[in-house]
Amino acid sequence: MTTSKIPAARLPQDLRDVRKGHSLNSSNTFTFKNEKIDASTAAGVPTAVLYMEPVRFGACPAAGTCVKACLHTAGNPLYHAAKFAARRRRSDAFHFKPAAFKRLLVLELARFASKNPDAEILGCRLNGTTDHAWENEEIFIDDAFHSYLLAKFSVYVPVGKYRSIVQVCRFIDSRIVNYDYSKRIDRDFAWCKMMKYHLTLSHGSKHDTLKCAVENGLNYAAPFTTKKKQKLPADFTVNGRQFPVLDGDLHDFRPWDDSSQTHIIGLRYKRAKNASPADTAAFCIDSQPVSTFNHATV
């Protein structure tokens, strides 16, 4: 009696091509470990973050005073060359091969979930150092990829077109929670809320993101000049209105933050490479005169 072997699942050609063309693999597509991610993991939420090159290809359309103080250039300079090169490769893949790259992200999130079977929650940040409106990035799951996910990870994602990878995450693993920071006021906040895609608006935009945060019931992340071991202020006043401050450095999993009203999520500023004291002053919320805030209606 002979038995036939079940053929091994084969990665679809377009995913193999985008991997090979941009030197991507299962260990360097998402980032799973750094100081910020480790804080969330320690709090019980393993997190996958997609770091790409900011500004390039229109990745940060609302960047304002954050440009020269961007955390893209923070960290140990010894690792900058490799880090920047990896982020550029991901950006190139997203720009030149968007359909395949987005499917690659689904693949790696399925792998991420499979490697964390005991976690109650899994975090996913698609904008580590960019500001793409992921709710508008359509993704198509074709037959070949559908079959591969089912065979490789026992993940059933129906064939079809989806508005966003955020929708697909619901099929990959119900534990995945998508969240991001954004300096944009053109996000589809209603859709994101409906899909439980948690957004925190950010300081340093060319737009009035604090006003937008209040209008949409969102929190507002802002850098303070407070030193690493010093406490952040309990509250902060902008244009006569007082906002409670939460310590955003305790962990990065923003969906856990109190959202009963708009809070300022305080983040101690980490100096970026070549950022001058003037750049820092222009970016940090507590080093700017009240007159610089264009938040008259807040």
Beta strands, then each sheet from edge to edge (+ up, - down):
strand 1: 47-49
strand 2: 122-125
strand 3: 139-141
strand 4: 160-162
strand 5: 176-182
strand 6: 198-202
strand 7: 220-224
strand 8: 235-238
strand 9: 241-247
strand 10: 264-268
sheet 1: 1+ 2+ 5+ 6+ 7+ 10+ 9+ 8-
sheet 2: 3+ 4-
end
